[in-house]
Amino acid sequence: MTQTHTKTMTRKNPGPLPVILQALLILFVTFRCHKNDETVVAEFNGQKITLEEFRLSYLDIVKQPGTFDSPELRENFLDELITRRILSTEAEAMGLHRDEKLKYRIEAYRNKCMRGAHYERVIRSQIHIDETDVAEAYLFTQEKRRIRHLFAETREQADSLYRLLKSGAPFDSLAAGVFHDPALSGNGGDLGWVDWSQLDYEMAMTSFRQKVNAYSEPVRSRWGYHIVQVTDTRKNPLITRQQYEAEKNKARALLENKIGDFRAQCMLETMMDDVKIQVFPRIMQAVGDQLALQLDRSPSAMDAMNEMQLSDAEVLKLQTSLWDMRREALARIDGKSFTVGEFISALTFVPYDAVVQSYRSALNFAFRDFVLTERAKAMHLDRDREVRLKTGLYREYMLQSGLRKRLVQNAAADTVEIRKAWDEARETRFRNMPFDSVKTYIGKELLKEKRREAVPRYIRNILAGTDVKLYPERIHEYYDAVYRKTDGNGR
């Protein structure tokens, strides 16, 4: 294919930029393309990819562990976006968009995007932080705390634990009684050394404001309630004003995110108090049995880094095992049916550790997300520009993935091709080896090569003679501005 650049671009690797922290990822999300959302970064076959589409897709790349933003990575990913769009267009022409399993997954993703838009409108827009808050948060990012805790699922249970502590009950003895985990019950609820960024808002602020050996009143996290005791501290004693100015925007973003998560959690708890849920035991039991049977891997730290909490294979296993029940109502929530098919797809965005913790935990998350989605629909957030863009990009991704799989699966090596490969190598690799003795081996090797080349060959055929215009400098200008905003000093 012919590629045209608006200026001469070289694709040399300048080395990775500094490690992208969580705060920088937040800024990648919140720093918008306000001036011109339709800035074009690639044109081909009468189609365009905009800077906004690139930004929304690229975020999934840079947040992966071990991945570093760089001009080279951006340009390579732009090529990938072009490939995705070409393949998704072909997949739609083949009718792959009619697949019902795919429709469930796209709808679940759209719902997730609407919940994100609801958060931006209702929660994040109401967060206001002053310089004093930012300075405190920055200092906390330069410190560590060693903490131990007691955990309770309800406020009443936590209050009871707190009263026992106040009356002289040993912390270690209470921990032995509240934790099922042998490690926590045996070590007095010790979590070891933690960073401020690792903890939910109330637990983080309490732990880092608290004096050593004092224990807190019950504080809330997304999992329940905690009583926290700080047993030791570590601080960075060499903090300069210059360091603070360079890093304060990252601290601000982290603090805003923590506050936002906390307020969203409070809103959800209040919201669910008024929700009426009717469940259907027979369907619930059947789904629960399959959930326990199909999802058996252990949670890992990597799960938190992934937007999708279930792999494609895991979703397919659940869909296949429960497909005949997909339209059955698992529950009625405020009078609206929540079907088995919707539940399976919704699990993709439920924290995996909650899914494997218990069926009840998975249901609670899914019911909450259903209610929040309905609130977002009532606000017409299905029409939100970013919701529509993200959903369209996800639809493209899923369609092209389906076509890739089909192309690979359809690759084949027939007897004529196998014999030709034998003829070409019979005087070198296969000297004195009869065709019948090596045809199976040659067939497997040829099939591997055909599968490896199936997608690239398909793309080359479609783009033969096509003029592809790339404008990577527009992408680099945008991300240079993101970094200037992050550094605070334009460094």
N, C-alpha and C positions, 0 to 999 in steps of 0.2 A: 504494500500500500504506500501511497505517497503521503508524506507528512510535511506540513508547512508550519513554520514558526514565525511569529511576527518579529522576532529578533533572534540573533544567533544564540543558541543555548548549548552549553556543554554539560554532559551528564557525568561529571566527575564527583566522586564521593568526598565531600569536604570534612568528613568525620562527623560523628553524632553531636547534636546539640546537647546541652546539659540534660540530665535525667528528668523526665517529665513527671512532676509530682502531681498528686491528686488535685491540688489547687489549680495547677495549670490546665488540667483536663476540664475543671469547672469553667475556667475562663474560655477555653475552646468552645464550650457549649454556649456561654452567655454572651460572648463577643460576636455580635451579629454583623451581617453584611448590609447595614442600614442604607448606605448611600445608593447602592444599586443591586437589588436582589437578583437581577437578571444578567449580571456580568457573565459573559460566556467564556469558558476555559477550553472548550473543544467543540469542533463542528465536523460532521461526517454524515454522508448519506441523507442529507436534509434534516438531520437531528442535531441537537445542541445539548451540551452538559454545562450547567451553570456553576458558578462559584458556590452558591448556596447548596446545591446538590453535592458538590465535592466535599464541602465542610461537614455536612451531616454524615456522609459515608466515611470520611477519613477518621472521624472520632473513634469509630470501632477499631481502626487499625492501631492508632497511637496509644490506646489504653491497654494494649496487650503487653503482658510482662516481657521484658527484654527487647521491646521495640522502641526505637528512638526516632523522633521526627527529624527529617533532613530534607533538603531540596531534592535529592535523588529519590528518596522514598515517595515524596509527593508526586514526582513525575512518573515514576513506575506505577503508582496507584491510579493516576489519571489514565494510563494505558489500560489498566484493569477495568476501570469504569466503562471505557469505550467497549471493551470486550463483553462486559456484562450486558450492556444495552443491546448490542448486536444479537447476542444469544437469546435474550429475553424476547426480543421482537420476533425472532425465528420460532421460539417456543410457543408464543401466542398464535402465530400463524398455523402451527401444528395442532392447536387446540389444547395444549397442556394447561391453560388457565381454567379449564372446566373441571379439573380434578377437585373433588369435594374435600379431600383431606387438606389440600393446599388452601382452599377457601377458608377452612376453619383456622388455619395458622395465620393467614393474612388478617382475618378479622380480629384475632387475639392480639396481633401486633398493633393494629389500628386502635384498639381499645387501650392498649398500654400507652400509646402516643397521646391519646386524649387525656389519660390520667396525668401524664407529664405536663400537658398544656394547662390542665386544671391547677396543678401545683404552681406553675409560673404565674397564673392569673390571681389565684386566691392566697397563696402562701408567700412565695418569694417576693412578690411586688409589695408586700406589707412589712418586709424586714428592713429595719433602719439601724445602722451601726455607726457609732462615733469613733473618734480617734483613740479614745481611752480603751474602748473595747478591743480595737485592733492591736494596740500596744500590749495589752494583757495576753491576747491570743498568741501574738508573736513570741512573747517570753515563754509561754507554755510549750510552743513548738521547739524551744531550745532546752527543754527539761524532760526528765523521765521520773516516773513514780513506781515504786514497788507497792502493789496493793493486794489486799485480800478482801473477800466479800462474802456476804450471805445472800442467797437468792430466794425469792418467793414469786409465785405467779400472780398473786393478788395483793392489793394494798392492805387488806385486812390481815393476811398472813404476815406481811412485812412489818406491820405495826405491832403484831404480837411478838415477833422476833426482837424488835427494838425494845419493847417493854422488858423482855427477859434479859437483854443486855444491860439495861438500866438498873435492873434489880440484882445484877451481879453474876449472871450466867456466863461461863467462859465462852469466848468466841469460837475456840476450837471445838468445843462440845456441840455447840449449835450447828457448826458447819458439818460435823459428822452426821447430824440428823437430817439436814436439808438437801444434801447432794447425793445423787445416785452414782455419780462418777466417782470411782474409788480414789482417783488421784486428788480430786478436790475435797472429798470427805476426809481423806487422810492427812492433807496438808493445811487444813484450816481455811479452805477456800482461797488459797494463794494463787494469784494470776501471774506472778512474776513481775518483771519490769515492763511497763507499758508506756507507749507514747500517747500524748494528748489526742492525736489524730485518730487513734484506734478506737476510742470510746464514743458512745452516744453522748449527746449534749449534756444532759444533767449529770451523768456519771463522770464525764470529762471535767466539767467545771467544778464539781464537788471535790473530785480527787486531787485536782491541781491547786485548789484554793485551801485545802484542808491541812491542818497541822499534823505532823507525824504522831502516830499512835492514837489520835482521836478517831472516833468512828462517827459516821454520818447518820442522820435520819434517813428513812427510806427514800431512794431516788429511783426514777423511772428510766427504763430502756425499752427498746422495741420488744424485748423478750419478757419483761415483767418488772420486778422491783428488786433493788439491791441496797444492802447496808454496806458501806465501804469503809475500810480502814487502811490508811497509808502507813506503811512500815519503814519506808526509806525514800530518799530523794537523791536525784543527780541533776546538776545544773551546769550549763555552759557559762563559765565566768567571764569569757572574753567576748562580749557583745558590744559592737560599736554602733554609733548612730548611722554610719554609712551602711552597715549590714542591715539594720532595721529598714532604712529607706528602700534598699534594694529588694527586700523580701516581704514588705508589709502587704502588698496586694495579694500575695499568696495566702498570707495569714487571714486577710479579710475574706477571701473566697472560702477558705476552710471553715471559718466561723459562720459565715452566712449559710453554708451548706448544713452545718450541724444544727443551727437554729431552725432552719427550714424543715429538716427531718423531724425535729422535736415537735414543732407546731403541727406538722402534718399528722404525726402520730396522735397528738391530743385531739385534733379535729376528727380523725377517723374513729377514735374511741367514743367520742360524743355522738358522732353520726350513727354508729352502730347500735347505740342504746335504744334508738327509736325504730329500728328495723325489725320487721316481722319475718321470721324464717320458718318455713314448713319443709321438713325433709321427708324423703320416702325411703323407709328402712330397707326394703328389698334391693332397690337400686344402689343405695348407699353401701350395703354389704358387698354386693358384686363388684363395685368399683374399688372398694377398699382392699378386697382380696387380690385383685389384679395389680393394684398399686404396690402392694407388698411383694408380689411375685416378680414384677417386671423391673422395679427399681431397687437394685441391690448394691450399687457401688457406695463407698463411704464418701462423705463430704470432704472437701479439701479447701485450702486457702485460695486456690485458683477460682473456685466458684464465684467468689465475690467480685472477681475481675470481669466476669462474663455477663453480658446482657441476657443471653439465653441460658437459663439454668439447666435445661435438659438438652441433650444432643439430638440431632435429627433422628438417629437410630432409636433413642429412648422414646421419643414422641411417636415414631412409627410403630414401635412395639406396643405401646399403650393403645394407639388408635386401632391397630389390627386386632388386639385381644378384646376390645370393647366396641368394635365397629357396629355390630348389629344393634347395640343399645344407644348409639350416638344421639338419637332424637328423644330418648327417654328423659323425663325431668328428674334430675338428681335432687332438686329442691325448688321451692317457690319462694322468691325473695320479694317482699312487698307486692305480692300478687303476680310477679313475672317469673316465667320458667327459666331455670338455669339447668341446661341439659348436660348430659354426659360428655357429648362432643365439645361443648364450650368449656367444661371443666378441664378436660385433657389438654386442650390448647392453652388455657389460662395457666396451667402448671408450668409452662415454659418460663413464666416470669415470676413464679413464687420462689423465694430463696430455697435452694436445694436442701440445706440443712433443716429447714422447717418441714419440707416434704418427707424426709426420711425420719425426722424426729417422731412424728405421729401423723396418722390420718387426720385426726382432729385439727392439728396445727395447719396442715395443708388446706383443709376445708376453710378454716378461719381466714387465712390469707385470701383464698379464692373468693369467698363470699364478700369480704371487704372490697376487693378489687372490682367485683361485679357492681356493688352499690356505688362505688366511686365513679365507675364508668357511666352509670346511669345519670349521676349528677353532671358529669362532663357533657353527656348528650343533651341534657336539658339546657345547658349553656351554649349549645350548638357548636361545640368545639370540634365536631367532625368536619366543620368547614374551615377550621384554623389552617392557615397556609402551611405551617411547619408540619402539622399532623398529616396533611395531604401529601406533602413532599416525602416525608419519612415513609409513609405507607407505600407510596409509589416506588420508592427505592427498594424497600423490602420485597415488594411484589416482584420487581425486576430480578432481585437476587435469588429468590426462590424459583422463579421460572427458569433462569439460566442454569441454576443448579440441577434442575430436573432434566434439562436438555443435555447438559454435560454427562449426567449418568446414562441417559439413553444412548448418546453417541458412543460412550465407552462400552456399554453392554452390547451394542449392535456390531461392534468391531468383530471381524471374523477372518480366519485364514483358511482358504480352501485348498484342496489337494494340488491344483495346478500351481498355486503360489508356493506351496511347500516344496514341490518338485523343482520349481525354478530356482528356489534358494539352495536346494541340494546340488543342482547342476552347477551353479555359480561357484560353489565352494568344494566340489567333490575332489578337486586336485590339491586342495590346501587343508581345510579343516576336516573334511570327511574322506580323506584318502583311504581307499580300501574298505570303506564302510558302505554296505548295501543300503539302498533307499529305505527299505522296510525296517531296517534296524535303527534308523535315526529320524524317521519321519515324525514320530511323536515329539521328540525333543525339539526338532526344528519348528514344528507347529506351535509349541508353547512359546518358544522364543519369538516367533513371528507375531503371535497374538499379543504378546506383551508390548512389542514395538508398535503394533497397530493401535492398541489402546492408548499408549502414551502419545501418539501423534493424532488421534482422532479429533480432539478439539482444536489444536493449533491448525491442522489441515483445513478443518471446516471454516475457521475464521479467515485463513488466507484466501480460500476460494471466494468467500463473500466479499472481502475487501479488495480483491484483485482489481487494480486500476482506480481504486477509490481515493479521492483527495481528502486526507484527514488533516485538519488544521488544529494545531495545539497552541495554547496561549499560557504556558506555565508561569511566565513572569507575573501574571495577574494573581496566581495562587501564592507565589512567594511574597508579593507585596502585602497581601492580606495577613499571612502568618508573621511576617516581620512586624506588622502593627500589633498583633497579639502579643508578641514577645516584648515589645516596647511597653505595652500596657502592664504586662506581668512584672517586668523589672522595676517599673516605677521611675527609673532614672533614664529611660531610653537607651539602656545598655544593650 
